[in-house]
């Protein structure tokens, strides 16, 4: 198993202080994974279990992995942000009462910057053979804001990735090139069902690529 250092975790927690987020979920997986998966941020479920992708999206992701003969133990799972970004909203109970609750939201650029050193370190230490980005947040964190999953999904890209430069306060392209395979976020099929067929096709292509690489 690979684990980020306590110092880096403490730095991440410190850098995200003051933002509307909760919890801190570490990335999880072996030191030499078949793939690294880069999601968006943990949700309510993950903050409770402390393990990435353990909610409804996680079930969907495990099915995709299984479709190419992989399981959670074979891959390293992480995300752009390691705390759950939330916003307050109202929920109407069955008895008509209105209660306040936390809803998930996409992380902001500042939150992504706060946890950028964590993802940079994970990638540098693990050197994954392929980085699979799940959705636009993970893709744009690594390739830049112009990248769109709808345009780039299902194709292996050989590219530098963006690394946070604290002194310059900027993301800069890495000198090394990486293999990045963009696909949809597993939760996207819940609100956009036609994406399912595209996503399943992407995973089969990824399976072909991995078998070629063996
Ligand atoms: N979405 C993510 O990006 N990560 C999780 O752990 C859960 C949902």
py3Dmol code that shows the C-alpha trace and the ligand (Angstrom):
import py3Dmol

protein = """\
ATOM      1  CA  UNK A   1       0.000   0.000   0.000  1.00  0.00           C
ATOM      2  CA  UNK A   2       1.102   3.550  -0.706  1.00  0.00           C
ATOM      3  CA  UNK A   3       0.360   6.251   1.864  1.00  0.00           C
ATOM      4  CA  UNK A   4       1.171   9.939   1.732  1.00  0.00           C
ATOM      5  CA  UNK A   5       3.309  11.127   4.647  1.00  0.00           C
ATOM      6  CA  UNK A   6       1.736  12.501   7.814  1.00  0.00           C
ATOM      7  CA  UNK A   7       3.471  15.827   7.061  1.00  0.00           C
ATOM      8  CA  UNK A   8       1.848  16.073   3.633  1.00  0.00           C
ATOM      9  CA  UNK A   9      -1.563  15.138   5.044  1.00  0.00           C
ATOM     10  CA  UNK A  10      -1.139  17.814   7.736  1.00  0.00           C
ATOM     11  CA  UNK A  11      -0.135  20.358   5.084  1.00  0.00           C
ATOM     12  CA  UNK A  12      -3.225  19.457   3.026  1.00  0.00           C
ATOM     13  CA  UNK A  13      -5.494  19.867   6.042  1.00  0.00           C
ATOM     14  CA  UNK A  14      -3.912  23.219   6.859  1.00  0.00           C
ATOM     15  CA  UNK A  15      -4.147  24.522   3.275  1.00  0.00           C
ATOM     16  CA  UNK A  16      -7.860  23.677   3.023  1.00  0.00           C
ATOM     17  CA  UNK A  17      -8.746  25.346   6.359  1.00  0.00           C
ATOM     18  CA  UNK A  18     -11.401  28.045   6.044  1.00  0.00           C
ATOM     19  CA  UNK A  19     -13.033  26.587   2.922  1.00  0.00           C
ATOM     20  CA  UNK A  20     -16.534  25.056   3.159  1.00  0.00           C
ATOM     21  CA  UNK A  21     -15.307  21.442   3.121  1.00  0.00           C
ATOM     22  CA  UNK A  22     -15.331  18.594   5.622  1.00  0.00           C
ATOM     23  CA  UNK A  23     -13.234  15.508   6.346  1.00  0.00           C
ATOM     24  CA  UNK A  24      -9.998  14.347   4.795  1.00  0.00           C
ATOM     25  CA  UNK A  25      -9.904  11.136   2.752  1.00  0.00           C
ATOM     26  CA  UNK A  26      -6.532   9.752   1.727  1.00  0.00           C
ATOM     27  CA  UNK A  27      -5.896   8.198  -1.663  1.00  0.00           C
ATOM     28  CA  UNK A  28      -5.803   4.429  -1.538  1.00  0.00           C
ATOM     29  CA  UNK A  29      -4.086   1.617  -3.380  1.00  0.00           C
ATOM     30  CA  UNK A  30      -0.854  -0.259  -4.011  1.00  0.00           C
ATOM     31  CA  UNK A  31       2.541   1.295  -4.689  1.00  0.00           C
ATOM     32  CA  UNK A  32       2.651  -0.280  -8.173  1.00  0.00           C
ATOM     33  CA  UNK A  33      -0.944  -0.035  -9.415  1.00  0.00           C
ATOM     34  CA  UNK A  34      -2.172  -1.033 -12.869  1.00  0.00           C
ATOM     35  CA  UNK A  35      -3.783   2.430 -13.093  1.00  0.00           C
ATOM     36  CA  UNK A  36      -4.175   5.612 -11.119  1.00  0.00           C
ATOM     37  CA  UNK A  37      -7.735   6.965 -11.035  1.00  0.00           C
ATOM     38  CA  UNK A  38      -8.154  10.703 -10.453  1.00  0.00           C
ATOM     39  CA  UNK A  39     -11.644  11.795  -9.407  1.00  0.00           C
ATOM     40  CA  UNK A  40     -13.067  15.077  -8.191  1.00  0.00           C
ATOM     41  CA  UNK A  41     -13.447  15.076  -4.398  1.00  0.00           C
ATOM     42  CA  UNK A  42     -14.940  12.766  -1.774  1.00  0.00           C
ATOM     43  CA  UNK A  43     -18.664  12.857  -1.047  1.00  0.00           C
ATOM     44  CA  UNK A  44     -20.668  12.292   2.125  1.00  0.00           C
ATOM     45  CA  UNK A  45     -20.185   8.546   2.091  1.00  0.00           C
ATOM     46  CA  UNK A  46     -16.419   8.701   1.602  1.00  0.00           C
ATOM     47  CA  UNK A  47     -15.973  11.145   4.469  1.00  0.00           C
ATOM     48  CA  UNK A  48     -17.773   8.610   6.700  1.00  0.00           C
ATOM     49  CA  UNK A  49     -15.843   5.532   5.548  1.00  0.00           C
ATOM     50  CA  UNK A  50     -12.506   7.290   4.948  1.00  0.00           C
ATOM     51  CA  UNK A  51     -12.154   5.347   1.678  1.00  0.00           C
ATOM     52  CA  UNK A  52     -12.503   6.913  -1.814  1.00  0.00           C
ATOM     53  CA  UNK A  53     -15.422   5.890  -4.021  1.00  0.00           C
ATOM     54  CA  UNK A  54     -17.445   3.918  -1.475  1.00  0.00           C
ATOM     55  CA  UNK A  55     -20.846   5.469  -2.287  1.00  0.00           C
ATOM     56  CA  UNK A  56     -23.143   5.086  -5.279  1.00  0.00           C
ATOM     57  CA  UNK A  57     -20.491   6.387  -7.711  1.00  0.00           C
ATOM     58  CA  UNK A  58     -18.053   3.911  -6.185  1.00  0.00           C
ATOM     59  CA  UNK A  59     -20.328   0.985  -6.991  1.00  0.00           C
ATOM     60  CA  UNK A  60     -20.488   2.183 -10.576  1.00  0.00           C
ATOM     61  CA  UNK A  61     -16.690   2.554 -10.692  1.00  0.00           C
ATOM     62  CA  UNK A  62     -16.119  -0.956  -9.293  1.00  0.00           C
ATOM     63  CA  UNK A  63     -18.356  -2.348 -12.069  1.00  0.00           C
ATOM     64  CA  UNK A  64     -16.218  -0.538 -14.671  1.00  0.00           C
ATOM     65  CA  UNK A  65     -13.023  -1.950 -13.157  1.00  0.00           C
ATOM     66  CA  UNK A  66     -14.550  -5.438 -13.069  1.00  0.00           C
ATOM     67  CA  UNK A  67     -15.478  -5.103 -16.767  1.00  0.00           C
ATOM     68  CA  UNK A  68     -11.749  -5.166 -17.571  1.00  0.00           C
ATOM     69  CA  UNK A  69     -10.751  -7.730 -14.974  1.00  0.00           C
ATOM     70  CA  UNK A  70      -9.559  -5.309 -12.287  1.00  0.00           C
ATOM     71  CA  UNK A  71     -10.589  -4.741  -8.666  1.00  0.00           C
ATOM     72  CA  UNK A  72     -10.101  -1.897  -6.171  1.00  0.00           C
ATOM     73  CA  UNK A  73      -6.898  -3.559  -4.877  1.00  0.00           C
ATOM     74  CA  UNK A  74      -5.270  -3.313  -8.322  1.00  0.00           C
ATOM     75  CA  UNK A  75      -5.572   0.458  -8.745  1.00  0.00           C
ATOM     76  CA  UNK A  76      -4.628   3.612  -6.879  1.00  0.00           C
ATOM     77  CA  UNK A  77      -7.664   5.840  -6.335  1.00  0.00           C
ATOM     78  CA  UNK A  78      -7.318   9.519  -5.584  1.00  0.00           C
ATOM     79  CA  UNK A  79      -8.821  12.869  -6.577  1.00  0.00           C
ATOM     80  CA  UNK A  80      -8.094  16.550  -7.168  1.00  0.00           C
ATOM     81  CA  UNK A  81      -9.369  17.461  -3.682  1.00  0.00           C
ATOM     82  CA  UNK A  82      -9.248  15.213  -0.615  1.00  0.00           C
ATOM     83  CA  UNK A  83     -11.996  16.881   1.487  1.00  0.00           C
ATOM     84  CA  UNK A  84     -15.727  16.998   0.754  1.00  0.00           C
ATOM     85  CA  UNK A  85     -16.814  20.368  -0.694  1.00  0.00           C
ATOM     86  CA  UNK A  86     -20.340  21.112   0.448  1.00  0.00           C
ATOM     87  CA  UNK A  87     -22.996  23.770   0.270  1.00  0.00           C
ATOM     88  CA  UNK A  88     -26.001  24.203   2.539  1.00  0.00           C
ATOM     89  CA  UNK A  89     -29.389  23.610   1.032  1.00  0.00           C
ATOM     90  CA  UNK A  90     -32.934  22.900   2.103  1.00  0.00           C
ATOM     91  CA  UNK A  91     -34.546  19.503   2.170  1.00  0.00           C
ATOM     92  CA  UNK A  92     -38.272  18.996   2.428  1.00  0.00           C
ATOM     93  CA  UNK A  93     -39.024  16.127   4.812  1.00  0.00           C
ATOM     94  CA  UNK A  94     -41.981  13.769   4.286  1.00  0.00           C
ATOM     95  CA  UNK A  95     -43.899  15.545   7.036  1.00  0.00           C
ATOM     96  CA  UNK A  96     -43.502  18.817   5.132  1.00  0.00           C
ATOM     97  CA  UNK A  97     -40.878  20.183   7.484  1.00  0.00           C
ATOM     98  CA  UNK A  98     -37.946  21.994   5.859  1.00  0.00           C
ATOM     99  CA  UNK A  99     -34.512  21.080   7.178  1.00  0.00           C
ATOM    100  CA  UNK A 100     -31.057  22.373   6.292  1.00  0.00           C
ATOM    101  CA  UNK A 101     -28.530  19.857   5.008  1.00  0.00           C
ATOM    102  CA  UNK A 102     -25.187  19.723   3.251  1.00  0.00           C
ATOM    103  CA  UNK A 103     -25.087  18.956  -0.458  1.00  0.00           C
ATOM    104  CA  UNK A 104     -22.039  18.000  -2.504  1.00  0.00           C
ATOM    105  CA  UNK A 105     -20.668  20.585  -4.910  1.00  0.00           C
ATOM    106  CA  UNK A 106     -17.731  20.714  -7.313  1.00  0.00           C
ATOM    107  CA  UNK A 107     -14.464  21.922  -5.759  1.00  0.00           C
ATOM    108  CA  UNK A 108     -13.334  25.475  -6.553  1.00  0.00           C
ATOM    109  CA  UNK A 109      -9.991  26.360  -8.121  1.00  0.00           C
ATOM    110  CA  UNK A 110      -8.685  27.550  -4.732  1.00  0.00           C
ATOM    111  CA  UNK A 111      -9.612  24.227  -3.136  1.00  0.00           C
ATOM    112  CA  UNK A 112      -7.931  22.357  -5.989  1.00  0.00           C
ATOM    113  CA  UNK A 113      -4.790  24.474  -5.458  1.00  0.00           C
ATOM    114  CA  UNK A 114      -4.928  23.786  -1.705  1.00  0.00           C
ATOM    115  CA  UNK A 115      -4.634  20.047  -2.331  1.00  0.00           C
ATOM    116  CA  UNK A 116      -2.465  20.209  -5.460  1.00  0.00           C
ATOM    117  CA  UNK A 117       0.743  19.249  -3.589  1.00  0.00           C
ATOM    118  CA  UNK A 118      -0.933  16.013  -2.494  1.00  0.00           C
ATOM    119  CA  UNK A 119      -1.870  14.864  -5.986  1.00  0.00           C
ATOM    120  CA  UNK A 120       1.488  16.026  -7.373  1.00  0.00           C
ATOM    121  CA  UNK A 121       3.313  13.929  -4.758  1.00  0.00           C
ATOM    122  CA  UNK A 122       1.143  10.861  -5.328  1.00  0.00           C
ATOM    123  CA  UNK A 123       1.809  10.962  -9.067  1.00  0.00           C
ATOM    124  CA  UNK A 124       5.524  11.563  -8.609  1.00  0.00           C
ATOM    125  CA  UNK A 125       5.930   8.744  -6.079  1.00  0.00           C
ATOM    126  CA  UNK A 126       3.750   6.163  -7.808  1.00  0.00           C
ATOM    127  CA  UNK A 127       4.662   6.817 -11.477  1.00  0.00           C
ATOM    128  CA  UNK A 128       1.450   5.169 -12.675  1.00  0.00           C
ATOM    129  CA  UNK A 129       1.656   3.574 -16.141  1.00  0.00           C
ATOM    130  CA  UNK A 130      -1.694   5.202 -17.008  1.00  0.00           C
ATOM    131  CA  UNK A 131      -3.600   7.989 -15.242  1.00  0.00           C
ATOM    132  CA  UNK A 132      -7.355   7.654 -15.776  1.00  0.00           C
ATOM    133  CA  UNK A 133      -9.146  10.936 -15.133  1.00  0.00           C
ATOM    134  CA  UNK A 134     -12.788  10.587 -14.074  1.00  0.00           C
ATOM    135  CA  UNK A 135     -14.738  13.646 -15.242  1.00  0.00           C
ATOM    136  CA  UNK A 136     -13.716  17.200 -16.095  1.00  0.00           C
ATOM    137  CA  UNK A 137     -12.326  18.217 -12.699  1.00  0.00           C
ATOM    138  CA  UNK A 138      -9.602  15.547 -12.669  1.00  0.00           C
ATOM    139  CA  UNK A 139      -8.896  16.029 -16.385  1.00  0.00           C
ATOM    140  CA  UNK A 140      -8.587  19.821 -16.163  1.00  0.00           C
ATOM    141  CA  UNK A 141      -6.464  19.624 -13.035  1.00  0.00           C
ATOM    142  CA  UNK A 142      -3.896  17.611 -14.987  1.00  0.00           C
ATOM    143  CA  UNK A 143      -4.204  18.939 -18.547  1.00  0.00           C
ATOM    144  CA  UNK A 144      -5.647  22.431 -18.151  1.00  0.00           C
ATOM    145  CA  UNK A 145      -9.022  24.193 -18.248  1.00  0.00           C
ATOM    146  CA  UNK A 146      -9.376  23.912 -22.023  1.00  0.00           C
ATOM    147  CA  UNK A 147      -9.597  20.100 -21.834  1.00  0.00           C
ATOM    148  CA  UNK A 148     -13.110  18.659 -22.064  1.00  0.00           C
ATOM    149  CA  UNK A 149     -14.008  15.072 -21.292  1.00  0.00           C
ATOM    150  CA  UNK A 150     -16.664  15.028 -24.033  1.00  0.00           C
ATOM    151  CA  UNK A 151     -13.915  15.727 -26.595  1.00  0.00           C
ATOM    152  CA  UNK A 152     -11.053  13.694 -25.167  1.00  0.00           C
ATOM    153  CA  UNK A 153     -12.663  10.623 -23.596  1.00  0.00           C
ATOM    154  CA  UNK A 154     -11.610   7.135 -24.544  1.00  0.00           C
ATOM    155  CA  UNK A 155      -8.235   8.032 -26.058  1.00  0.00           C
ATOM    156  CA  UNK A 156      -4.792   7.621 -24.520  1.00  0.00           C
ATOM    157  CA  UNK A 157      -2.930  10.930 -24.522  1.00  0.00           C
ATOM    158  CA  UNK A 158       0.818  11.232 -24.031  1.00  0.00           C
ATOM    159  CA  UNK A 159       1.313  14.609 -22.401  1.00  0.00           C
ATOM    160  CA  UNK A 160       3.032  16.669 -19.713  1.00  0.00           C
ATOM    161  CA  UNK A 161       0.775  17.173 -16.687  1.00  0.00           C
ATOM    162  CA  UNK A 162       0.267  20.278 -14.593  1.00  0.00           C
ATOM    163  CA  UNK A 163       2.215  20.552 -11.366  1.00  0.00           C
ATOM    164  CA  UNK A 164       1.616  23.268  -8.775  1.00  0.00           C
ATOM    165  CA  UNK A 165       4.508  25.719  -8.317  1.00  0.00           C
ATOM    166  CA  UNK A 166       4.037  27.309  -4.903  1.00  0.00           C
ATOM    167  CA  UNK A 167       6.625  30.052  -5.467  1.00  0.00           C
ATOM    168  CA  UNK A 168       5.171  31.107  -8.815  1.00  0.00           C
ATOM    169  CA  UNK A 169       1.587  30.464  -7.557  1.00  0.00           C
ATOM    170  CA  UNK A 170       0.917  28.755 -10.850  1.00  0.00           C
ATOM    171  CA  UNK A 171       0.322  25.383 -12.438  1.00  0.00           C
ATOM    172  CA  UNK A 172       3.209  24.510 -14.750  1.00  0.00           C
ATOM    173  CA  UNK A 173       3.649  21.619 -17.196  1.00  0.00           C
ATOM    174  CA  UNK A 174       5.862  18.777 -15.989  1.00  0.00           C
ATOM    175  CA  UNK A 175       9.039  17.950 -17.869  1.00  0.00           C
ATOM    176  CA  UNK A 176       8.113  14.267 -17.915  1.00  0.00           C
ATOM    177  CA  UNK A 177       5.343  12.993 -20.143  1.00  0.00           C
ATOM    178  CA  UNK A 178       2.556  10.801 -18.801  1.00  0.00           C
ATOM    179  CA  UNK A 179      -0.093   8.554 -20.304  1.00  0.00           C
ATOM    180  CA  UNK A 180      -3.485  10.062 -19.499  1.00  0.00           C
ATOM    181  CA  UNK A 181      -6.759   8.348 -20.392  1.00  0.00           C
ATOM    182  CA  UNK A 182      -9.781  10.643 -19.859  1.00  0.00           C
ATOM    183  CA  UNK A 183     -13.202   9.163 -19.230  1.00  0.00           C
ATOM    184  CA  UNK A 184     -16.458  10.222 -17.600  1.00  0.00           C
ATOM    185  CA  UNK A 185     -17.040  10.493 -13.876  1.00  0.00           C
ATOM    186  CA  UNK A 186     -18.903   7.349 -12.750  1.00  0.00           C
ATOM    187  CA  UNK A 187     -21.697   9.499 -11.242  1.00  0.00           C
ATOM    188  CA  UNK A 188     -22.355  11.206 -14.594  1.00  0.00           C
ATOM    189  CA  UNK A 189     -24.502   8.273 -15.737  1.00  0.00           C
ATOM    190  CA  UNK A 190     -26.975   9.005 -12.912  1.00  0.00           C
ATOM    191  CA  UNK A 191     -27.911  12.417 -14.293  1.00  0.00           C
ATOM    192  CA  UNK A 192     -27.041  11.764 -17.947  1.00  0.00           C
ATOM    193  CA  UNK A 193     -27.988   8.141 -18.790  1.00  0.00           C
ATOM    194  CA  UNK A 194     -26.881   8.270 -22.472  1.00  0.00           C
ATOM    195  CA  UNK A 195     -23.295   8.662 -21.221  1.00  0.00           C
ATOM    196  CA  UNK A 196     -23.380   5.076 -19.965  1.00  0.00           C
ATOM    197  CA  UNK A 197     -22.736   3.511 -23.375  1.00  0.00           C
ATOM    198  CA  UNK A 198     -19.834   5.909 -24.062  1.00  0.00           C
ATOM    199  CA  UNK A 199     -18.348   5.253 -20.645  1.00  0.00           C
ATOM    200  CA  UNK A 200     -18.596   1.476 -21.013  1.00  0.00           C
ATOM    201  CA  UNK A 201     -16.935   1.701 -24.406  1.00  0.00           C
ATOM    202  CA  UNK A 202     -14.093   3.797 -22.907  1.00  0.00           C
ATOM    203  CA  UNK A 203     -13.445   1.150 -20.269  1.00  0.00           C
ATOM    204  CA  UNK A 204     -13.296  -1.605 -22.862  1.00  0.00           C
ATOM    205  CA  UNK A 205     -10.733   0.420 -24.822  1.00  0.00           C
ATOM    206  CA  UNK A 206      -8.770   0.939 -21.652  1.00  0.00           C
ATOM    207  CA  UNK A 207      -8.858  -2.810 -21.031  1.00  0.00           C
ATOM    208  CA  UNK A 208      -7.468  -3.379 -24.537  1.00  0.00           C
ATOM    209  CA  UNK A 209      -4.678  -0.860 -23.905  1.00  0.00           C
ATOM    210  CA  UNK A 210      -3.708  -2.533 -20.620  1.00  0.00           C
ATOM    211  CA  UNK A 211      -3.592  -5.938 -22.195  1.00  0.00           C
ATOM    212  CA  UNK A 212      -1.411  -4.523 -24.960  1.00  0.00           C
ATOM    213  CA  UNK A 213       0.891  -3.068 -22.345  1.00  0.00           C
ATOM    214  CA  UNK A 214       1.303  -6.410 -20.527  1.00  0.00           C
TER     215      UNK A 214
END
"""
ligand_1 = """\
8
LIG
N -16.312 11.259 -6.424
C -14.974 11.343 -6.370
O -14.354 11.988 -7.181
N -14.357 10.680 -5.382
C -14.995 9.928 -4.481
O -14.352 9.333 -3.614
C -16.398 9.864 -4.579
C -17.024 10.536 -5.551
"""
view = py3Dmol.view(width=600, height=400)
view.addModel(protein, "pdb")
view.setStyle({"model": 0}, {"cartoon": {"style": "trace"}})
view.addModel(ligand_1, "xyz")
view.setStyle({"model": 1}, {"stick": {}})
view.zoomTo()
view.show()
